[in-house]
Amino acid sequence: MGIDVSAAKVVTINDHHENAVDTSVDRNPTRSGFKGIPLLHVFSRNQMGPRRDDGNPLVHALKGRRGFTIMPYWKNQLLGRAKAILAKVEGELKEFDFILPIPSSSPFCGEFADLISEVSGVPVLPSNFLRKRLVGELLAENQATPPKMRAGLKQPFAAQMYAWGEMDPAATYQAKDIDLRLRLLFRAFDLEGDVPDIAGKRILVVDDIFASGSSLSSVRDILQGQLGATAAGICFLSGS
């Protein structure tokens, strides 16, 4: 129960193999952890099949980016399976006070959060108190106090600082445009506006795909470090 990707970048579900993504109900969800964050993954990426992009085309198609597409029929099939998988852990999901989608330029993460809420009955907490940081903020911060990093990252880090220096400082930080190895060096989100009182609450943070974990880590640090909540994560697709 994997995916196929055509030459025209059209993504479909194929129940005759498990290439790139295991979309079966019986073998999902899976679990992992990252920097102390318990994680639940609805579907699992893998290295099976001829492609070497780890199932990424599926999320690209669901988010309508990089030229990948998925027909409504296959999207509905996938969301139906996701709902069945979430129902298997309904009791666990009900232990949370709020479901919080990570802010995204695509509506898909919000759609996924709504599906989790539908299954669990747990309300969605709007993420408008979080904002993606600006390129100018990150450039100034990291030039003033460079983060600790291993020697092999110093050259790509310097290249990223140069690239940001050439950009509009008011541009929004986009993790997808950053070298995967560098993402955890940068604090992606900040608080803004009316901040909810969620001290002591359990928050399930929703992301569409687990790549570097930088977005989840940044949001967790805000929730726990600044707002006094506790956090776990759920991803539509696992890491590979």
Disulfide bonds with the S-S distance in Angstrom:
none
